[in-house]
Amino acid sequence: MAEFHRKIERNAMGFVLAIVVVASIGGFVEIAPLFTIDDTVENVQDMRLYTPLEQAGRDIYTREGCYACHSQMIRTLRDEVERYGPYSLAVESKYDHPMLWGSKRTGPDLARIGGKYSDAWQVAHLINPRDVVPESVMPKYGWLQRNALRIDDLGEHLAALRDVGVPYTDDMIANATQDALGQAAPDGDFAAGVVKRYGQATQVRAFDGDPGTITEMDALVAYLQIMGHLTDAAYKQAAAAEPAK
Amino acid sequence: MRVGVLCSTKWGTLDMVAQLTTGERQLAIVVLSLVALLGLAMAAAGRADPIGVHGFIVLAICCGLIFVVLGAYYAPEPSPERLEHYYDDPSKVGIVLTMAWAVVGMFLGVWVASLLAWPDLTFDAAWASFGRLRPAHTSAVIFGFGGNALIATSFHVLQRTSRARLPDQFSPWFVLIGYNLFCVVAATGYFMGVTQSKEYAEPEWYADIWLVVVWVTYFAIYIRTLARRKEPHIYVANWYYMAFILVVAILHIVNNLAVPVSFGHAKSYSVFSGVQDAMVQWWYGHNAVAFFLTAGFLGMMYYYLPKRAGRPIYSYRLSIISFWGITFMYMWAGSHHLLYTALPQWVQTLGMTFSLILLVPSWASAGNALATLNGAWHKVRDDATLRFMMAAAVFYGLTTFEGSFLAIRPVNSLSHYTDWTVGHVHAGALGWVALITFGSIYCIVPWLWKRERMYSARLVEVHFWLAIIGTVIYVFAMWNSGIIQGLMWRTYNENGTLTYSFVESMVAMHPYYIARAFGGLLFLMGAIVGSYNIWMTIRGEAEVAPESADLPEPRLASAPGE
C-alpha cells in the first residue's frame, strides 16, 4: 500500500483527481436517488402554494434567522408527536426553497404552530415575548410592526420561485402585489382575488390588527398561521393510524 | 546582499507593495478597478435593496486599496534577489487578519451567548437581534478566523514542503484580500438581514459567486506551486490542504445553487426544496466541518506539530489510512443530522453507519499526532506552544468520538435539537480548531518576522490556560443543559402525559447559559492576550538571520544530501 501511495503522491494532478473521485461517491449515492425515487416525497392532492404575503413572511422568518432557534421538523418520536402534533412529512416542505427544518430548539418546534394562537397573541408575542411568556428568552421584534412591507417586487419573487419549481401561474405572478394587499385587508378591493387564486382556505385577515397598512408583521403572522396547514396529509395519516393502536 | 530580506521583513504596507513588480502593481490596479466597477454596478442595480449597500462597501474597499497600491506605485522595482526567498508577505497579513477576526468573532459569540441568558442585553434594532448576530458569529469564527488561518499557513507550508516559491506575487494577494472581501460582505449582510438561511452557507448568491472566483485562484496557486516543487513527493500536509480546497469548492457550488430574484436583489431562492434541500444542506454542513474545519487544520497539524516537537511524523502508513478514510467516509455522514426526520430511512442508516466507521480514520490521525510527541513530552511540559497543539490533538480525538456517539440513532433522539450539539461543535471549534491554530500561529510568527521567539512566553502560557479552562467550562455547561433539556422533553408522568412544558425546560437552562457565556468570555480573553503578544512580537526590533534551511530551492539544490 505504502509503495503504491508513494507513486500517487508524486503526481499532483493525479492526486487532485483521486480526491475529487473519492470524495464525490458518498454525496452522489445519497443525494441523486432522492430526486428519482418516487416515494421520497408523498403524493398528495391538496398541497397548497404559499400566497405572496405568506411567502414574504417566510422570507422575513429567514431574514431574521428564526431557524437558528426554532425547528420545523417534528420527528417520528412519541414525545414529539404528543407535544407538537403529527410528525412532519416530506411533502409538507415540498415548496420550501430552502427548507427551514432547523437544527436547534432554543424555542419550541413551529412546524404546526399555525392556528394554535390568535393573531393578536402572535403580534403581542413578537413585539415583546415577555409580555405573554414571562420566562421567554426570545428577542423582541417590535420593528416588524413599524416597517412597511415591500410589495412592489413580490411578482419577481414568485417568478424566481417558479424558476426553481414552484407551480405559480402567470396570473398569480402578475397579481402578486394586489394579492398581498388583499390578504391583509379583508374588506378591501383585492380580497376576492387572492381567494380566487389561492383557494377558499386562504386566510384573509388584518393579521397585525390594522387593515390600513401592510407591514412586515402582517406578512410574518400570515406565514406563522399557515404553518403546518398547506396540506392535511399528516393529520389524515395520524387519524388513520389511531384505531390501530 | 541581504537588502531584499530586510526590506521584505519590515512591517509596512508600502514595503509590501514595493515588493510587487511594476507589472504586478499594474495588474493589481486593473483588477481592483474592475471589482470597483462591479461594486458600482451592484450599487446602481440595488438602490433600496441591501445589495446596493454591498455595492458601496465593495466600491469603498477597492478604492482604498487602489490608493494603497498607488502610494508605492513609483517605488523602484524589487531586487531580483527576492526570488531566492519564500514569499511570505500575504501570510503575515493573513496572520494579523486571523487574530482580528478571532477577536471580532469570539466577541460576537460571547454576546449571543449572553443574549440567551439575558435577552434584553441588546438594542432595539434589527441588526442587534440574536437571529442576525448568530450567523455573524459563526461566519466570523469559521470563515474569518479559521479561513484566514488556513490561507496564511497553507502558503507558508506549501512553499516549505515544496521547496519552491509561490508562482507569482499577485495571486496570493488576490486570494487573501478577495477572501476577506467575501467575509466582510457576508458579515455586513447578516446585520442587514441578507442570508440564505442555510447554516454555515448563509451568504447570498453574489458573495457565493465571488468566493468561487477566489477559490479557483487559490487552487491554481496550489497546483502551480506544486508543479514547481523540488521535492518529488507531495507532503502529507498538502494532501489535506488540497482536499480542503477541492472538496469545499464542490460543496460550496452545489449547496449554493440558487436563482436570484433579480440582479438588483440580494435575495435568491435555492434550487433545492424540502427533503432534497435538507440532504444537500447537511451533506454540505457536515462536510464543511470535515473539510474546512478538519482537513485544513490537520494539514496545519501535520506540519507545525512535528516541526515544533523536532520529531518526524510517527507513522506514514497511518497518515495514508486516515487521509483517504476521512476523504471517503465523511461525505456519507451528513445525513446523521436528519435522523428520525422525513428523510428516507435508508439514507439515515447510511449516515449513521459511516459516522461510526469514521472514528477509525479520525483516531488514526489523533493517535498519529500524539505518538509523534513520544520522546518530546518534556517539550510539551515546558513549551505552551507545543502544548496548544497537543491539547488540540486530544480534543480532536474526544470530539470525533463524541461525534460518532451522537450519530447513533437512540443517542441522537435525545441529543438532537439540544445544546449537546452546540457543546459538541464547540469542543471541536474551541478545543481542536482554535487550539491548533493558536499553536501554529505561535510557531509561525517568530519565523515569519525573523524574531528569536514570541514577545512573552508567559503570555502564551496565560493564553493556553484561559483557552483550556474556557473550553472545559463551555463544554461541561452544554453537556449538562443539553442532556437535561433532552430528558425533560421526553419525561412522562405516571398518567402517561408529558411532565414538563417547553417553557419549564427553557427555564432550567438559565444557569448553564450563564456558565457558557463565562466560558466563552475566558476564551475571548485568551484570544485578546494572544493578539497583544503577537502584536508586540511583530513590533519588536530584534532581527535574527533567517534559518539557513528556510530558503527555496536555488540555494538548496547545490547543497548535497538534501
Contacts between the chains, C-beta under 8 A, distances in Angstrom:
chain1	res1	chain2	res2	distance
A	1	B	317	7.1
A	1	B	320	6.8
A	2	B	316	6.4
A	2	B	317	5.7
A	2	B	320	6.8
A	5	B	320	5.1
A	6	B	233	6.9
A	9	B	233	5.3
A	9	B	234	4.9
A	9	B	239	7.3
A	10	B	232	5.4
A	10	B	233	5.9
A	10	B	234	7.2
A	12	B	223	6.1
A	12	B	226	4.2
A	12	B	227	6.5
A	12	B	234	6.4
A	13	B	223	7.4
A	15	B	234	6.3
A	15	B	239	7.0
A	15	B	242	6.8
A	16	B	223	7.2
A	16	B	242	6.5
A	16	B	246	6.4
A	19	B	239	7.9
A	19	B	242	6.3
A	19	B	243	5.2
A	19	B	246	5.3
A	19	B	247	7.0
A	19	B	327	6.0
A	20	B	246	5.9
A	20	B	250	7.2
A	22	B	324	6.5
A	22	B	327	5.1
A	22	B	328	4.9
A	23	B	243	7.2
A	23	B	246	7.3
A	23	B	247	4.9
A	23	B	250	6.9
A	23	B	291	8.0
A	23	B	327	5.3
A	23	B	328	7.1
A	23	B	331	5.4
A	24	B	250	6.9
A	24	B	331	7.5
A	25	B	328	7.0
A	25	B	331	7.0
A	26	B	283	8.0
A	26	B	328	7.1
A	26	B	329	7.3
A	26	B	330	7.6
A	26	B	331	3.2
A	26	B	332	3.7
A	26	B	333	7.9
A	26	B	354	7.2
A	27	B	250	7.9
A	27	B	254	7.7
A	27	B	283	5.2
A	27	B	331	5.2
A	27	B	334	7.9
A	29	B	332	7.6
A	29	B	350	7.6
A	30	B	279	6.6
A	30	B	283	6.9
A	30	B	332	6.5
A	30	B	334	7.5
A	30	B	335	6.2
A	30	B	347	5.3
A	30	B	350	6.1
A	30	B	351	7.5
A	31	B	276	7.3
A	31	B	279	5.6
A	31	B	280	6.2
A	31	B	283	6.3
A	34	B	275	6.5
A	34	B	276	4.9
A	34	B	279	5.8
A	34	B	344	7.2
A	34	B	347	7.3
A	35	B	276	6.2
A	37	B	344	7.3
A	39	B	344	8.0
A	40	B	275	6.2
A	40	B	276	7.8
A	40	B	344	5.7
A	41	B	274	6.7
A	41	B	275	6.2
A	59	B	267	6.7
A	62	B	195	6.5
A	62	B	196	7.6
A	62	B	197	4.2
A	63	B	193	3.9
A	63	B	194	7.7
A	63	B	195	6.5
A	64	B	126	7.6
A	64	B	129	6.7
A	64	B	131	4.4
A	64	B	132	6.9
A	64	B	193	6.8
A	65	B	129	8.0
A	65	B	130	7.3
A	65	B	131	2.8
A	65	B	132	5.9
A	65	B	134	5.9
A	65	B	135	6.2
A	65	B	190	7.9
A	65	B	195	6.6
A	65	B	197	7.3
A	66	B	131	6.0
A	67	B	197	5.5
A	67	B	199	7.9
A	68	B	130	7.3
A	68	B	131	5.7
A	68	B	134	4.9
A	68	B	135	7.5
A	68	B	199	8.0
A	69	B	130	7.3
A	69	B	131	7.5
A	71	B	417	5.8
A	73	B	341	5.2
A	73	B	342	7.0
A	75	B	339	7.8
A	75	B	340	3.7
A	75	B	341	6.0
A	75	B	413	7.3
A	75	B	416	7.5
A	76	B	340	5.1
A	76	B	341	8.0
A	77	B	340	5.9
A	77	B	413	5.8
A	77	B	490	7.6
A	79	B	489	6.0
A	79	B	490	4.3
A	79	B	492	7.6
A	79	B	498	6.3
A	80	B	489	7.9
A	82	B	497	7.6
A	82	B	498	6.0
A	83	B	489	7.2
A	83	B	498	6.0
A	83	B	502	7.3
A	87	B	342	7.8
A	88	B	341	7.1
A	88	B	342	5.3
A	89	B	342	5.7
A	90	B	274	5.9
A	90	B	275	4.2
A	90	B	342	4.0
A	90	B	343	7.7
A	91	B	274	7.7
A	92	B	274	7.8
A	92	B	342	7.7
A	93	B	273	6.8
A	93	B	274	3.8
A	93	B	275	7.0
A	93	B	277	8.0
A	93	B	278	7.9
A	93	B	342	7.6
A	94	B	273	6.2
A	94	B	274	4.9
A	95	B	273	6.2
A	95	B	274	7.6
A	96	B	273	5.4
A	96	B	274	5.4
A	96	B	277	7.3
A	97	B	269	4.4
A	97	B	270	4.9
A	97	B	271	7.5
A	97	B	272	7.1
A	97	B	273	4.6
A	97	B	277	7.1
A	98	B	196	6.6
A	98	B	197	6.1
A	98	B	198	5.8
A	98	B	269	7.7
A	98	B	270	4.0
A	98	B	272	6.6
A	98	B	273	7.0
A	98	B	277	4.8
A	98	B	281	6.9
A	99	B	273	6.6
A	99	B	274	5.3
A	99	B	275	7.5
A	99	B	277	4.5
A	99	B	278	5.0
A	99	B	281	7.3
A	100	B	197	6.3
A	101	B	278	5.4
A	101	B	338	7.7
A	101	B	341	6.7
A	102	B	417	7.8
A	103	B	199	6.5
A	103	B	337	6.5
A	103	B	416	7.8
A	103	B	417	7.1
A	103	B	421	7.0
A	104	B	417	5.9
A	104	B	418	7.8
A	104	B	421	6.9
A	104	B	422	7.0
A	105	B	417	4.1
A	105	B	418	7.2
A	106	B	116	6.7
A	106	B	506	7.6
A	107	B	502	7.7
A	107	B	506	7.6
A	108	B	502	4.5
A	109	B	417	8.0
A	129	B	119	7.9
A	130	B	119	7.6
A	133	B	503	6.4
A	135	B	503	5.2
A	135	B	506	6.4
A	135	B	507	5.1
A	136	B	119	7.3
A	136	B	503	7.5
A	136	B	506	7.6
A	137	B	115	7.5
A	137	B	116	5.6
A	137	B	117	7.6
A	137	B	119	4.4
A	137	B	506	6.8
A	138	B	119	6.7
A	139	B	115	7.2
A	139	B	119	6.3
A	139	B	122	7.0
A	139	B	129	4.2
A	139	B	130	4.9
A	139	B	131	6.9
A	140	B	120	7.9
A	140	B	124	7.0
A	140	B	129	7.8
A	141	B	129	7.2
A	142	B	124	6.5
A	143	B	124	7.5
A	143	B	125	7.4
A	143	B	126	5.5
A	150	B	48	7.9
A	153	B	261	6.9
A	153	B	262	7.6
A	153	B	265	7.1
A	156	B	261	5.0
A	156	B	262	5.5
A	156	B	265	7.2
A	157	B	261	5.4
A	157	B	267	7.2
A	157	B	269	7.8
A	160	B	259	4.9
A	160	B	260	6.9
A	160	B	261	4.7
A	160	B	262	7.8
A	160	B	268	7.2
A	160	B	269	5.2
A	161	B	269	5.4
A	163	B	259	4.7
A	163	B	269	7.8
A	164	B	258	7.8
A	164	B	259	5.3
A	164	B	269	5.2
A	164	B	270	7.0
A	164	B	271	4.9
A	164	B	273	7.2
A	165	B	271	7.7
A	165	B	273	6.7
A	166	B	273	7.8
